[in-house]
Amino acid sequence: DEIARTTYGFVGADLGALVREAAMDALRRVLPDINLREGIPSEVLEKLTVSQDDFMSAMKRIQPSALREIMIQAPNVRWDDVGGLDEAQMKLKEGVELPLRAPQSFKRMGIRPAKGFLLFGPPGTGKTLLAKAVAREAEANFVATKSSDLLSKWYGESEQQVSRLFERARQVAPTVIFIDEIDSLAPARGGGLGEPAVTERVVNTLLAEMDGLEDMQGVVVMAATNRPNLLDPALLRPGRFDELVYVPVPDKKARLKILGIHTKKMPLAKDIDLDELAEQTVRFTGADLEDLTRRAGLIALRRSLDASDVTKGDFSKALQEVRPSVTPEMEQEYEEMLRTLRQES
Ligand code: ADP
């Protein structure tokens, strides 16, 4: 169980290699000059036990494949695929898309584009979607990672991973780097995932890399969090994540747009009124609305595999299955966080 928990990023082949390495360590303990070609005496094999320590020491030598290669993505999300979030979209178009598309114009005006953008808001409100759209619309590459990927404690190479990420991003610039769950890089305070020492080293490396990004190098860092109040304050200083972008729960107008986006390819019966549906889905996030339309489609198919469209009745049934993932208290908390963060910066 512990081994399973500490092998984050391991694919099947890595686990196979881990078991072999652990068994070899156990063998070496009893038979220091082991020669596999000569075979292993059966009395030795019978007494052999592989211990937890063998696994733990083997773990340090195996690099999980998932982290070995930094994946460059070319997302195909466009601004039109993002419903609502007008303010966030405007801020990102100006702050990320323009500098990446027209660095010369910024240079001519003698202004420095922001290096880091921190997106915050409840889960499922479109933070990842926004980051992908920015990259796509700026015709930039997209490199995404999660803080938990950077903090595998047996891996012990977290800082190198951060540096590699930036190196790759510069190589293929223009690039948008997206770091999800950035709050996991908070020191102690119960929010962090890794050992405090590892976390601190990762934050320092991240900050050093961001400080080292010269203007107009075509690399922009975007990070997302659901819990900005847990963030390491060092990350918010000027020249780092100096732009805060609030990604709120959609209001009715935004919900209508999001419903429109997710029903674009769905044959809707004439009795369906998306406006009314938007009215009925208070505090649904974009992800909740997507879930709702998918379920309505499934209900239609359950009615009949030959169903020609999705009806109001299907949506009514789906509405009984999906709850809004945001509570009024949560919404209020985010508004308060926004006020505090704006005061601090
Ligand atoms: P977050 O990163 O904020 O947790 P995501 O961007 O991963 O949320 O959203 C998950 C999915 O929910 C998206 O892939 C998209 O299908 C849908 N979604 C969320 N917000 C929106 C939105 N504003 N407009 C359209 N779809 C959305």
Residues whose N, C-alpha, C, O or C-beta is under 5 A from the ligand:
A	BS01	ADP	D81 V82 G83 P122 P123 G124 T125 G126 K127 T128 L129 I258 G286 A287 E290
